[in-house]
Structures are given as structure tokens and as C-alpha cells.
């Protein structure tokens, strides 16, 4: 799989959860859309995490013993979060398509993949994102990080699922504040 194709597929899988992809400031993601993306992708992330960490963690670890029920707590929120998650996905697809057009020898398969994704309406994209998401997210997780994630998730688990997206969005906003190439749009001044 080429790097460019993989980058697009990871974006399509909404793997931007933990590793923001570089984006032009004009293609930044609204904080609310990032929050929706996190909410939508959390079950995919947890499934990928369980898959990748199955041999790196003990069976009684939070990820392996409680990860499925933790992921299920996000399921009732996914329908409402999908429009924002889709907008985030489309921002990355548009950004990647523009980068592909600007590069010499743009990969025709990548261009076709971007065009196909862009042509999907609303809910048509969801089965694709869900189907490929878990595997692509798992591919991005390094077994060495399983222990670190295991330390953090039980601390966050008591939060209501509705708070995770906002928390991640706020953290990314704070960390990237003042950066011209932030992938999160600056919050509107009140």
C-alpha cells in the first residue's frame, strides 16, 4: 500500500484521533467536528486497540477485559456524531487531494480513491469507514504504547462518553494555539 493511499485510508478511518494529520490552515477542522470525530471513532479505536494489544497486555487489563463495554458506551452517540465526523473526513480528503494534484507524478489510484470517497453521500461512507477503520487504526498502534494507553484509559473511563470528544478537541486546541499550521481551527472569539 503506498504511503499516500495509506494516509488517505487512515484519514478515512478517522484515525486522526490520536495523531493529527498535517493540514493547511485553510483546511482546518472545527473544534466541534473534531469532538464529533472522537466520539464517532472511539469504538473503532478501542476495537483496534484490543486487536493490537491482545498479546502485549495481560487478559485482566482494562483494555482487554473492559474495553468492549467501554466502547459500547459510545454507540448511542455515533449517529449524532457522524455528520461532524464526516466533515472532518472530507476536510482531510480535500487536503490530501489538493496535495496529490500539486505533487509531480500523482498516483492515479490515489486520485481515483479520493474521487470515489468524495462522491459518497452522507451515510454511504459509514460502512466503509467502519469496515476499514479498525484495521487501519490497529496498524497505527505500536505494541510498545499499549501499556501507556492502559494507564490512561481507566482514569478517563469514569467520564461520561459525551465528554471525550470535547476534552480531546479542547486539548488539541490548547496545544496548537497560535500555530499557523494547526489542523484545528481557532475557536471564535466571544
VENFEN-V539305 format. One record per residue. RES is the residue in three letters. PHI is phi in radians with two decimals (999 if undefined). NEAR is the number of other ideal C-beta (glycine too) atoms within 12 Angstrom. Layout:
BEGIN
[[RES,PHI,NEAR] [RES,PHI,NEAR]]
END
This chain:
BEGIN
[[UNK,999,17] [UNK,-1.22,18] [UNK,-1.05,15] [UNK,-1.10,27] [UNK,-1.07,25] [UNK,-1.09,24] [UNK,-1.05,31] [UNK,-1.15,39] [UNK,-1.11,35] [UNK,-1.13,36] [UNK,-1.10,47] [UNK,-1.08,42] [UNK,-1.47,41] [UNK,1.07,51] [UNK,-1.36,39] [UNK,-1.21,43] [UNK,-0.88,40] [UNK,-1.91,28] [UNK,-2.32,23] [UNK,-1.09,33] [UNK,-1.44,36] [UNK,-1.12,21] [UNK,-2.50,31] [UNK,-1.23,21] [UNK,-1.08,19] [UNK,-1.26,15] [UNK,-1.91,30] [UNK,-1.19,31] [UNK,-1.76,42] [UNK,-1.14,26] [UNK,-0.94,32] [UNK,-1.17,27] [UNK,-1.22,35] [UNK,-1.10,43] [UNK,-1.04,36] [UNK,-1.13,36] [UNK,-1.09,49] [UNK,-1.08,43] [UNK,-1.07,40] [UNK,-1.13,43] [UNK,-1.49,46] [UNK,-0.98,44] [UNK,-1.07,35] [UNK,-1.16,41] [UNK,-1.05,40] [UNK,-1.17,38] [UNK,-1.13,32] [UNK,-1.11,35] [UNK,-1.12,43] [UNK,-1.09,34] [UNK,-1.09,28] [UNK,-1.28,30] [UNK,-1.68,33] [UNK,-1.00,21] [UNK,-1.72,14] [UNK,-1.67,24] [UNK,-2.16,29] [UNK,-1.23,15] [UNK,-1.04,15] [UNK,-1.57,12] [UNK,-1.14,24] [UNK,-1.02,30] [UNK,-1.01,39] [UNK,-1.48,27] [UNK,-1.62,20] [UNK,-2.16,23] [UNK,-1.02,34] [UNK,-1.14,19] [UNK,-1.21,18] [UNK,-1.09,29] [UNK,-1.07,31] [UNK,-1.08,17] [UNK,-1.16,25] [UNK,-1.58,35] [UNK,-0.96,22] [UNK,-1.12,17] [UNK,-1.67,29] [UNK,-1.16,33] [UNK,-1.06,18] [UNK,-1.21,19] [UNK,-1.42,37] [UNK,-0.99,27] [UNK,-1.00,24] [UNK,-1.19,31] [UNK,-1.10,46] [UNK,-1.15,34] [UNK,-1.08,29] [UNK,-1.06,48] [UNK,-1.01,44] [UNK,-1.15,33] [UNK,-1.04,34] [UNK,-1.20,40] [UNK,-1.11,38] [UNK,-1.09,26] [UNK,-1.11,32] [UNK,-1.19,39] [UNK,-1.12,30] [UNK,-1.12,20] [UNK,-1.14,27] [UNK,-1.15,28] [UNK,-1.16,19] [UNK,-1.34,14] [UNK,-1.47,16] [UNK,-1.25,8] [UNK,1.12,12] [UNK,-0.94,22] [UNK,-1.22,24] [UNK,-1.11,15] [UNK,-1.12,18] [UNK,-1.12,30] [UNK,-1.06,26] [UNK,-1.14,17] [UNK,-1.12,30] [UNK,-1.07,33] [UNK,-1.11,20] [UNK,-1.08,19] [UNK,-1.09,30] [UNK,-1.12,25] [UNK,-1.44,16] [UNK,-1.29,21] [UNK,-1.69,12] [UNK,0.56,17] [UNK,-1.30,16] [UNK,-1.09,15] [UNK,-1.40,31] [UNK,-1.01,27] [UNK,-1.06,14] [UNK,-1.13,23] [UNK,-1.05,40] [UNK,-1.15,27] [UNK,-1.19,16] [UNK,-1.61,30] [UNK,-1.01,38] [UNK,-1.04,28] [UNK,-1.14,24] [UNK,-1.20,35] [UNK,-1.14,35] [UNK,-1.03,27] [UNK,-1.10,22] [UNK,-1.47,31] [UNK,-1.46,35] [UNK,-1.61,17] [UNK,-0.92,21] [UNK,-1.13,13] [UNK,-1.56,21] [UNK,-1.00,29] [UNK,-1.10,20] [UNK,-1.15,19] [UNK,-1.15,31] [UNK,-1.05,30] [UNK,-1.23,16] [UNK,-1.51,20] [UNK,-1.00,31] [UNK,-1.08,18] [UNK,-1.26,13] [UNK,-1.54,23] [UNK,-0.96,25] [UNK,-1.17,14] [UNK,-1.14,20] [UNK,-1.11,16] [UNK,-0.97,30] [UNK,-1.14,20] [UNK,-1.56,21] [UNK,-1.08,36] [UNK,-1.04,36] [UNK,-1.10,27] [UNK,-1.11,24] [UNK,-1.10,36] [UNK,-1.08,34] [UNK,-1.13,21] [UNK,-1.11,22] [UNK,-1.10,34] [UNK,-1.09,28] [UNK,-1.19,17] [UNK,-1.15,15] [UNK,-1.73,26] [UNK,-0.97,16] [UNK,1.47,12] [UNK,-1.44,19] [UNK,-1.27,14] [UNK,-1.87,17] [UNK,-1.10,27] [UNK,-1.45,34] [UNK,-1.81,36] [UNK,-1.10,27] [UNK,-1.12,20] [UNK,-1.16,21] [UNK,-1.15,9] [UNK,-1.23,4] [UNK,-1.71,3]]
END
